[in-house]
Amino acid sequence: MNIYDTITADQIEDGDQIAVSNSEGVPDYLENVRVEDLGAVIMVSGDSDNTGDRVTYMLSPDAYVDLWAV
């Protein structure tokens, strides 16, 4: 996976491929991302390349995430 940009959570768009750190600090690479701006938090869900499951993260709007591609 190639990281090609770093953005804040409030810039994530539906369909982006992003990497976020899970609770252990390990990068979790998400595909088919859906994002919902709840004001104080950004709710991001996507298919995890780490677990194979659909996961959800609650991020602060100014949290950094990486955009990736193969």
C-alpha positions in Angstrom: 0.0 0.0 0.0 1.3 3.4 -0.9 0.4 6.4 1.3 0.0 9.4 -1.1 -1.4 12.1 1.2 -2.4 13.0 4.8 -5.6 14.8 5.5 -7.8 15.7 8.5 -10.9 13.7 9.2 -13.2 16.5 8.2 -11.8 16.2 4.6 -12.6 12.5 4.2 -15.0 11.7 1.4 -17.2 8.7 0.7 -15.2 6.1 -1.2 -11.8 7.2 0.0 -9.3 4.6 1.0 -7.9 5.7 4.4 -5.5 4.4 7.1 -6.4 5.2 10.7 -4.7 3.9 13.9 -6.8 1.3 15.8 -6.9 1.2 19.6 -3.5 -0.5 19.7 -1.9 2.1 17.5 -1.7 -0.2 14.5 -2.7 1.2 11.2 -6.0 -0.1 9.9 -6.4 0.3 6.2 -10.1 0.9 5.2 -11.8 0.6 1.8 -15.3 1.5 0.7 -15.3 4.3 3.3 -18.6 6.0 4.3 -18.3 9.2 6.3 -20.8 11.1 8.4 -20.0 14.5 10.0 -21.7 14.6 13.4 -20.3 18.0 14.2 -18.1 17.3 17.2 -17.0 13.9 15.7 -16.6 12.3 12.3 -18.0 8.8 12.0 -16.1 6.7 9.5 -16.9 3.2 8.5 -15.2 0.9 6.0 -14.0 -2.5 5.1 -10.9 -3.3 7.2 -8.0 -4.9 5.4 -6.7 -6.0 8.8 -9.7 -7.9 9.9 -11.9 -8.3 6.8 -14.9 -6.9 8.8 -16.8 -3.7 8.4 -15.5 -1.3 11.2 -16.4 2.1 12.5 -14.2 4.8 13.9 -15.2 8.0 15.7 -12.6 10.7 14.9 -12.2 14.3 15.9 -12.5 16.6 12.9 -8.8 17.6 13.2 -7.5 14.0 13.5 -5.0 13.0 10.8 -5.6 10.1 8.4 -3.6 8.8 5.5 -5.0 8.3 2.0 -3.6 5.1 0.4 -3.7 3.3 -2.9 -2.2 0.1 -4.2 
